């Protein structure tokens, strides 16, 4: 094989290798993005299973996903409370609002829901963000009015 | 109310915005008395930090008076003067119950977004992008304080506002550096950074029994302040071989504990992508601390701005048997003790507030803090 042929072969091999790596990266990335259907989403709740699911009844945040997910509960090792897991049922029919919210990533909604259950069990409430100024009303710039002497070093 | 808002293009403007409201049973509303600038805010000013929206209110280090109380609050009543921990933690999760509130599972309103950033959700913070909590900042007349029974603390009458405000963030951060660095009586301690956190880490080292404390910085005015107010020895890194000087200073052993408290580069926000474009800086102070520290010693990293760093001397950590730790402040655990020390005059912090501004001129205060034309260490704002 001549010199040109060798270079071409090397370039070809390099191209195949790069394409292979890229395909692997993209595949892994997509798998993560899709929330790996079938994979359990798990949070550890620092409370006993009886407190997390009293009388084996799903708390409100999970009830919204009723029928669309399966739930598993296990005692966490080392006295760390309860491992609460949920995963999307195969071919689940999502409730209307959930379907609207989750788009094509049900794993994300399941995970958010588990965190809400955990917050509810541990603190008694789901923490709410401040509404942004724009959501609550107008944001109106005002002119500075300080006296010239203020702001000088102490 | 009036508040210092981030506006489009990374500008800061004092605006008239709606008052905050109680959103959870464990909230209180605080009328702000003092609110301080912090180096952790500087990257936000660049306009490159994702998640910040025009109209968001900045600021996280503050104290004030309780003016409204949620139905589930037990420890506070209207009229209490309180200092509020800059980070938000629930007090009820596994981490909080073990004294690690900055690792709180429930301190953010977006734990899933938080996981994407750090691998796990961590405590929230006031005045940061929504993924870091979802709580408006303290450079305002009023602030909503979640989990108030856990994160707000009554201030002893004898402690003035200008001292107490630093119990919110800088003092617990400095204390953590010395305590978690495991400073023991007789230790030699080196602190990188003579800003507010560095000075308070040095002071904490004294209080924990260190025999010698040295502070490293490149700003002469800050080093002078550290000598005058904390009583430490100093090294100006602009014209000194820091590692050699520290070896000389510690009998050739190296400091027992090294605390890195330099903060992030002013006005710079580095992303993961910057690792590959050469913009990401080497963690100079951390590297220096790792090389300088004695064998078997501890390096504690407080620098909140250390997002992605490369060329870390991992081999030195192994061969010298070092312990390298890091952390955000655990104010929920430390603030009552720090306020007691402030009341006993063991901890004086007023000198850190080098500049005072009315809230209406807060944008000017930030410009001064960022550009330091006047050796500004911290600017403190007072609402009308």
Interface residues (C-beta under 8 A of the other chain):
Chain A: X44 X46 X80 X81 X108 X111 X112 X115 X118 X119 X122 X123 X124 X125 X127 X128 X129 X130 X131 X132 X133 X134 X136 X137 X138 X139 X140 X141 X142 X144 X145 X146 X150 X151 X152 X153 X154
Chain B: X2 X3 X5 X7 X13 X14 X15 X16 X17 X18 X20 X21 X23 X24 X25 X26 X53 X54 X55 X56 X57 X72 X90 X92 X93 X94 X97 X105 X106 X107 X108 X109 X110 X111 X112 X121 X130 X133 X134 X135 X136 X144 X146 X147 X353 X354 X355 X356 X357 X358 X360 X361 X363 X364 X365 X368 X374 X375 X376
